[in-house]
Amino acid sequence: MTYKNILQGEFLSRPNRFIANVEIDGKTEVCHVKNTGRCRELLVPGATVFLEKSDNPERKTKYDLIAVYKGEHLINMDSQAPNKVFAEWAISGGYFGKIDYIKPEFKFKNSRIDFYIEAEGRKILIEVKGVTLENEKIASFPDAPTERGIKHIKELSEAVGEGVEAYVFFIIQMDYCTLFTPNRETHPEFADALAFAKEKGVNIKAMGCKVSPESIKADSFVKVQI
């Protein structure tokens, strides 16, 4: 996926999870943060960030914060990007074979699963998770407890029992990680749910991305360690 009207700025502060103060061309601007996660290791004062300028004159904030440098590495932190990245990859990549039907936000039991795909006679449910947390080239999820994530994973486990293929795809929003693992320290219940799902036959995949200030695109699979 690509962005338009990209500007560079310097992160100053984050008064709440929805907005950030960013210096752009010597002026402090209030920007919308397209990720409500904690992102404490990313949004540190002085960090170089990239913003997309909105073309909607009615918006309260003119800019969306979409990416940040962590050291020498650029990390996309737009929480809406992973689903778009996955859809582009799935449709063009051939991993599932010829896709006859794809529907986002598919209602299944008591949840809305990110994607339902029909491909070559197969019925497939996919939940997509964006990953921005990294340490020593190891990507992990979540960066905060997620009861919703546990609910979806449990329902995917049930789907496998009903003869449906199921996947959890972790879209790592950076290009240098060599391993993905659930963040047991932050949310052990999520890690347990993921391990249970794997035992039940849910496919657990992680994929790194090529990231630039103007784009993010799925790249290659990353090893998963549950």
C-alpha positions in Angstrom: 0.0 0.0 0.0 1.1 3.6 -0.6 0.6 6.9 1.0 0.6 10.4 -0.4 1.6 13.9 0.8 4.3 12.6 3.1 6.2 15.0 5.4 9.0 14.4 7.9 8.9 15.7 11.4 10.3 15.3 14.9 8.3 13.7 17.6 7.8 15.8 20.7 5.2 14.3 23.0 2.0 12.2 23.1 -0.6 13.8 25.3 -2.9 10.8 24.8 -3.1 7.7 22.7 -4.9 9.4 19.8 -2.7 12.5 19.2 1.0 13.5 19.2 2.8 16.8 19.1 5.2 16.9 16.2 7.6 19.6 15.0 7.3 20.2 11.3 9.4 22.8 9.7 10.0 24.5 13.0 6.3 24.6 14.0 4.5 22.3 16.5 1.6 20.5 15.0 -1.0 18.3 16.7 -1.2 15.1 14.7 -3.5 12.0 14.7 -1.6 8.8 15.7 -2.8 5.9 13.6 -2.0 3.4 16.3 -3.7 3.4 19.7 -1.1 0.9 21.2 1.4 2.0 23.7 4.4 2.3 21.3 6.5 3.6 24.1 9.7 2.2 22.6 9.0 4.0 19.3 7.5 7.4 20.2 10.4 8.9 22.1 11.2 12.6 22.1 13.4 13.5 19.2 12.5 10.5 17.0 12.2 11.2 13.3 8.6 10.5 12.2 6.7 10.6 8.9 3.3 12.0 8.5 0.6 11.9 5.8 -1.1 15.3 5.2 -4.8 15.0 4.9 -6.6 16.5 2.0 -9.8 16.9 4.0 -10.1 20.6 5.1 -12.7 19.7 7.7 -10.5 17.5 9.8 -9.4 18.8 13.2 -5.9 17.5 12.7 -4.1 17.9 9.3 -1.6 15.1 9.7 -1.6 11.3 10.4 1.5 9.9 12.0 2.3 6.7 10.1 6.0 5.8 10.6 8.9 6.3 12.9 12.6 5.6 12.9 13.9 3.4 15.7 17.6 3.8 15.5 18.4 3.3 11.8 15.3 1.2 11.1 12.0 2.6 9.8 8.9 1.1 11.3 5.4 1.6 10.0 3.0 2.1 12.9 -0.3 2.6 11.0 -2.7 0.1 12.6 -4.8 0.1 9.5 -2.0 -0.9 7.2 -1.6 -4.6 8.1 -5.0 -5.6 6.7 -4.4 -3.7 3.5 -1.0 -5.2 3.2 -2.3 -8.7 3.7 -5.1 -8.2 1.2 -2.8 -7.0 -1.5 -0.4 -9.9 -0.9 -3.1 -12.5 -0.7 -4.7 -11.4 -4.0 -1.5 -11.0 -5.9 0.8 -13.5 -4.3 -0.7 -16.9 -5.1 -0.2 -18.3 -1.6 -3.8 -19.5 -1.3 -4.0 -20.5 -5.0 -6.6 -18.9 -7.2 -8.9 -16.8 -4.9 -12.5 -17.0 -6.0 -13.9 -14.8 -3.2 -12.5 -12.6 -0.5 -14.5 -10.8 2.2 -13.1 -8.6 4.9 -14.8 -8.2 8.3 -16.5 -11.6 8.0 -19.0 -12.4 10.7 -18.2 -15.8 12.4 -19.8 -16.9 15.6 -19.6 -13.9 18.0 -16.7 -12.1 16.1 -15.8 -10.4 13.0 -12.8 -12.1 11.6 -10.5 -10.0 9.4 -10.9 -12.1 6.2 -12.8 -15.0 4.7 -11.4 -16.5 1.5 -12.7 -19.1 -0.8 -9.9 -20.5 -3.0 -10.0 -23.7 -5.1 -12.7 -25.2 -3.0 -11.2 -24.3 0.3 -12.9 -22.1 2.9 -10.4 -20.1 4.9 -10.6 -17.7 7.8 -7.7 -15.3 8.5 -7.1 -13.0 11.4 -4.4 -10.3 10.8 -2.4 -8.7 13.6 0.0 -5.8 13.1 3.3 -6.0 14.9 5.4 -2.9 15.8 7.1 -4.3 18.9 10.7 -5.5 18.4 13.8 -6.3 20.6 17.1 -7.6 19.2 15.4 -8.4 15.8 12.7 -10.4 17.6 9.2 -9.2 16.8 6.5 -9.9 19.4 2.8 -9.3 19.9 0.9 -7.8 21.7 2.4 -4.7 23.3 -0.6 -4.5 25.6 -3.2 -7.1 26.8 -5.8 -7.9 24.2 -8.9 -9.8 25.3 -10.3 -9.3 21.8 -7.3 -11.1 20.3 -7.8 -14.1 22.5 -11.5 -14.3 21.6 -10.7 -14.3 17.9 -8.0 -17.0 18.2 -10.3 -19.2 20.2 -13.0 -18.9 17.6 -10.5 -19.8 14.9 -9.7 -22.9 16.8 -13.4 -23.8 16.8 -13.5 -23.2 13.0 -10.8 -25.8 12.4 -13.0 -28.3 14.3 -15.8 -27.5 11.8 -13.6 -28.2 8.8 -12.5 -24.6 8.0 -8.9 -23.7 7.4 -7.8 -21.0 9.8 -4.8 -18.7 10.0 -3.4 -16.0 12.2 -1.1 -13.7 10.2 1.3 -11.4 12.1 2.3 -8.6 9.7 5.6 -7.3 11.1 5.7 -3.6 10.1 9.5 -3.5 9.6 12.0 -5.4 7.5 14.8 -6.7 9.7 13.3 -9.2 12.2 14.4 -12.8 12.1 11.9 -14.3 14.6 8.4 -13.7 15.8 7.1 -14.8 19.2 4.1 -14.0 21.3 4.7 -11.5 24.1 4.2 -13.8 27.0 5.6 -11.3 29.5 2.9 -8.7 28.6 0.0 -11.1 28.1 0.6 -14.7 29.0 -3.0 -15.6 28.3 -2.6 -14.5 24.7 0.5 -16.7 24.3 -1.3 -19.6 25.8 -4.3 -19.1 23.4 -2.0 -19.0 20.4 -0.2 -22.2 21.5 -3.6 -23.9 22.0 -4.7 -22.7 18.5 -1.6 -24.1 16.9 -2.3 -27.5 18.6 -5.8 -27.4 17.2 -4.5 -26.8 13.7 -4.7 -23.1 13.3 -1.8 -22.0 11.0 0.4 -19.3 12.7 2.4 -17.2 10.2 4.5 -14.1 10.5 5.6 -11.9 7.6 8.1 -9.0 7.4 7.5 -5.9 5.3 9.5 -3.6 3.2 8.8 -0.1 4.6 9.5 3.3 3.2 8.0 6.7 4.2 5.6 6.4 1.3 4.7 2.7 1.4 4.6 -0.7 3.1 4.5 -4.0 1.3 4.6 -7.7 2.4 8.1 -9.2 1.9 8.9 -12.6 3.2 8.0 -15.0 6.0 9.6 -14.8 9.3 10.2 -17.8 11.6 7.6 -18.3 14.3 8.4 -19.6 17.8 5.3 -20.2 20.0 
